Protein backbone atom coordinates (compact mmCIF):
# COMPACT_ATOMS: atom_id res chain seq x y z
CA UNK A 1 0.00 0.00 0.00
CA UNK A 2 1.04 3.62 -0.24
CA UNK A 3 1.40 3.86 3.54
CA UNK A 4 3.79 0.89 3.61
CA UNK A 5 5.76 2.28 0.70
CA UNK A 6 6.01 5.75 2.24
CA UNK A 7 7.27 4.30 5.51
CA UNK A 8 9.86 2.14 3.75
CA UNK A 9 11.04 5.04 1.63
CA UNK A 10 11.16 7.31 4.68
CA UNK A 11 13.38 4.79 6.45
CA UNK A 12 15.61 4.43 3.40
CA UNK A 13 15.92 8.11 2.51
CA UNK A 14 14.76 9.96 5.57
CA UNK A 15 11.95 11.62 3.64
CA UNK A 16 9.07 11.02 1.24
CA UNK A 17 9.71 12.78 -2.05
CA UNK A 18 6.67 12.04 -4.19
CA UNK A 19 8.21 8.98 -5.79
CA UNK A 20 5.21 6.79 -5.00
CA UNK A 21 2.90 9.06 -6.98
CA UNK A 22 5.33 9.10 -9.90
CA UNK A 23 5.55 5.31 -9.92
CA UNK A 24 1.80 4.66 -9.38
CA UNK A 25 0.93 5.03 -13.07
CA UNK A 26 -2.79 4.30 -12.69
CA UNK A 27 -3.13 6.38 -9.48
CA UNK A 28 -4.89 3.58 -7.60
CA UNK A 29 -2.85 4.04 -4.42
CA UNK A 30 -1.06 0.70 -4.88
CA UNK A 31 2.17 -0.17 -6.67
CA UNK A 32 1.91 -3.29 -8.75
CA UNK A 33 5.03 -5.36 -9.30
CA UNK A 34 5.27 -3.92 -12.81
CA UNK A 35 4.98 -0.32 -11.56
CA UNK A 36 7.57 -0.90 -8.84
CA UNK A 37 9.99 -2.60 -11.24
CA UNK A 38 9.53 0.16 -13.81
CA UNK A 39 10.10 2.80 -11.12
CA UNK A 40 13.31 1.18 -9.92
CA UNK A 41 14.45 0.73 -13.52
CA UNK A 42 13.74 4.40 -14.32
CA UNK A 43 15.64 5.43 -11.19
CA UNK A 44 18.81 3.79 -12.50
CA UNK A 45 18.32 4.39 -16.24
CA UNK A 46 19.53 7.97 -15.81
CA UNK A 47 19.95 8.66 -19.51
CA UNK A 48 16.50 7.21 -20.34
CA UNK A 49 17.98 4.93 -22.99
CA UNK A 50 15.76 2.02 -22.03
CA UNK A 51 18.87 0.08 -21.03
CA UNK A 52 20.96 -0.10 -17.89
CA UNK A 53 24.56 0.51 -18.91
CA UNK A 54 27.49 -0.61 -16.78
CA UNK A 55 27.92 2.68 -14.83
CA UNK A 56 24.17 2.73 -14.07
CA UNK A 57 24.29 -0.90 -12.94
CA UNK A 58 27.30 -0.14 -10.75
CA UNK A 59 25.25 2.59 -9.02
CA UNK A 60 22.45 0.09 -8.33
CA UNK A 61 24.99 -2.43 -7.06
CA UNK A 62 26.49 0.17 -4.69
CA UNK A 63 23.04 1.02 -3.35
CA UNK A 64 22.30 -2.65 -2.70
CA UNK A 65 25.66 -3.24 -1.02
CA UNK A 66 25.20 -0.17 1.18
CA UNK A 67 21.97 -1.61 2.54
CA UNK A 68 19.40 0.59 0.80
CA UNK A 69 17.13 -2.36 -0.02
CA UNK A 70 17.62 -4.02 3.39
CA UNK A 71 15.68 -1.18 5.01
CA UNK A 72 12.63 -1.52 2.78
Backbone bond lengths (Angstrom), bond angles and torsions (degrees), N, CA, C in turn:
res aa  C-N    CA-C-N  psi(-1)  N-CA   C-N-CA  omega(-1)  CA-C   N-CA-C  phi
1 X - - - 1.456 - - 1.527 109.07 -
2 X 1.311 115.49 168.55 1.461 118.94 179.52 1.522 110.65 -64.03
3 X 1.323 117.89 -38.91 1.464 120.11 179.80 1.527 111.40 -61.20
4 X 1.331 116.99 -42.58 1.460 120.71 178.95 1.525 110.68 -65.32
5 X 1.317 115.44 -42.38 1.456 120.04 179.74 1.524 110.56 -62.85
6 X 1.320 116.35 -47.93 1.467 121.21 -178.32 1.525 109.82 -58.89
7 X 1.308 117.64 -43.08 1.458 120.27 179.69 1.522 110.72 -64.97
8 X 1.320 118.04 -44.46 1.458 120.74 177.73 1.516 112.37 -61.60
9 X 1.312 115.72 -43.35 1.474 120.03 179.10 1.526 110.57 -66.51
10 X 1.332 116.94 -39.33 1.460 120.49 178.16 1.524 110.05 -60.52
11 X 1.325 116.65 -43.17 1.459 120.24 178.83 1.516 111.47 -64.64
12 X 1.326 116.51 -38.57 1.454 121.13 -177.23 1.521 112.66 -75.35
13 X 1.323 117.28 -38.04 1.465 120.97 -174.54 1.510 113.52 -113.96
14 X 1.299 117.55 -15.33 1.450 119.97 -176.94 1.515 113.06 84.87
15 X 1.325 117.88 3.08 1.450 120.95 179.08 1.531 110.37 -162.83
16 X 1.309 116.38 163.62 1.465 121.57 175.05 1.515 106.67 -108.94
17 X 1.318 117.40 122.29 1.463 120.92 -169.78 1.521 114.86 -114.16
18 X 1.320 118.02 18.46 1.449 119.93 178.99 1.511 113.99 86.32
19 X 1.315 117.32 4.31 1.459 120.47 -178.40 1.514 111.88 -62.10
20 X 1.325 117.75 -39.98 1.466 119.97 -178.94 1.523 109.97 -55.34
21 X 1.306 116.98 -48.48 1.467 120.76 -178.86 1.522 111.68 -61.85
22 X 1.326 116.88 -36.62 1.462 120.28 178.18 1.524 110.88 -66.85
23 X 1.324 116.57 -37.70 1.456 121.12 -176.44 1.516 112.18 -81.61
24 X 1.326 118.82 -27.48 1.470 123.24 -177.62 1.529 108.54 -79.57
25 X 1.323 116.02 80.24 1.459 122.29 -171.82 1.523 114.26 -59.30
26 X 1.334 117.99 -34.29 1.465 119.68 -178.93 1.535 112.70 -98.31
27 X 1.331 116.51 7.15 1.472 122.99 175.56 1.524 113.50 52.79
28 X 1.349 116.43 38.73 1.461 118.73 179.54 1.529 112.84 -96.08
29 X 1.329 117.47 4.11 1.454 121.30 178.21 1.515 113.82 80.78
30 X 1.330 117.17 9.72 1.463 122.99 -179.74 1.521 108.30 -138.20
31 X 1.336 116.94 137.64 1.451 120.64 173.96 1.518 108.76 -93.66
32 X 1.305 115.89 120.71 1.458 119.66 172.42 1.529 107.88 -75.88
33 X 1.311 116.16 168.48 1.465 119.58 176.74 1.521 110.04 -59.09
34 X 1.319 116.77 -41.42 1.468 120.71 -179.57 1.524 111.27 -64.31
35 X 1.338 117.79 -42.30 1.466 120.46 178.98 1.519 111.03 -65.41
36 X 1.329 116.51 -42.15 1.463 120.33 179.62 1.521 110.34 -63.99
37 X 1.338 116.44 -47.89 1.463 120.29 -179.84 1.522 111.33 -61.04
38 X 1.325 116.48 -42.27 1.468 120.39 178.59 1.520 110.42 -63.91
39 X 1.338 117.02 -40.16 1.459 120.91 179.19 1.516 112.22 -64.01
40 X 1.319 116.69 -44.12 1.466 120.46 177.80 1.518 109.30 -64.16
41 X 1.328 116.66 -44.90 1.464 120.90 179.20 1.528 110.04 -57.65
42 X 1.326 116.64 -48.91 1.476 120.50 -179.16 1.523 110.94 -60.83
43 X 1.329 116.77 -35.01 1.460 120.76 -179.84 1.526 111.43 -61.67
44 X 1.321 117.08 -34.80 1.460 120.40 -177.95 1.519 113.59 -98.73
45 X 1.317 119.10 -17.85 1.467 122.39 176.15 1.528 107.53 -85.46
46 X 1.322 115.11 70.29 1.470 121.23 -172.83 1.522 114.00 -60.39
47 X 1.318 117.17 -32.74 1.461 119.25 -178.00 1.525 112.73 -92.17
48 X 1.339 116.80 4.46 1.468 123.91 177.13 1.532 112.61 55.32
49 X 1.327 115.18 37.63 1.462 120.10 -179.77 1.528 112.43 -83.20
50 X 1.317 116.35 -12.04 1.459 119.97 -175.04 1.514 112.41 84.29
51 X 1.337 115.40 6.49 1.464 121.86 178.94 1.526 108.48 -137.40
52 X 1.314 115.33 150.57 1.461 120.19 174.35 1.530 106.95 -99.40
53 X 1.336 115.34 108.63 1.457 120.10 177.93 1.527 109.37 -81.37
54 X 1.318 115.95 168.04 1.462 121.55 -174.39 1.534 113.19 -52.85
55 X 1.332 120.49 -47.98 1.474 119.11 179.63 1.536 112.11 -61.62
56 X 1.328 117.26 -36.58 1.467 120.91 178.50 1.528 109.96 -68.03
57 X 1.321 117.06 -40.98 1.457 120.82 177.71 1.525 110.44 -63.96
58 X 1.321 116.10 -40.42 1.465 119.87 179.53 1.524 110.90 -61.69
59 X 1.325 117.89 -35.54 1.469 121.50 175.85 1.525 109.91 -63.99
60 X 1.318 117.74 -45.44 1.465 121.44 178.04 1.520 110.08 -61.30
61 X 1.322 116.85 -43.27 1.462 121.37 179.67 1.527 110.81 -61.60
62 X 1.329 117.28 -42.71 1.477 120.60 177.32 1.520 110.33 -60.71
63 X 1.329 117.00 -44.76 1.466 120.28 179.93 1.525 110.81 -59.40
64 X 1.318 116.43 -43.28 1.468 120.29 -179.55 1.524 109.98 -65.49
65 X 1.307 117.21 -45.05 1.470 121.17 -179.14 1.526 111.92 -64.99
66 X 1.322 117.12 -31.11 1.460 120.48 -179.56 1.518 112.45 -81.14
67 X 1.330 117.77 -0.83 1.446 120.79 173.98 1.511 116.35 94.08
68 X 1.333 118.21 8.06 1.462 121.22 -179.78 1.511 111.22 -51.80
69 X 1.348 116.85 -50.44 1.465 120.62 -174.68 1.520 111.88 -74.60
70 X 1.334 118.47 -23.42 1.460 120.95 -179.42 1.518 111.35 -64.94
71 X 1.337 116.76 -26.60 1.459 120.57 -177.85 1.517 113.12 -82.04
72 X 1.316 117.38 -17.60 1.467 120.16 -177.56 1.498 111.66 -80.49
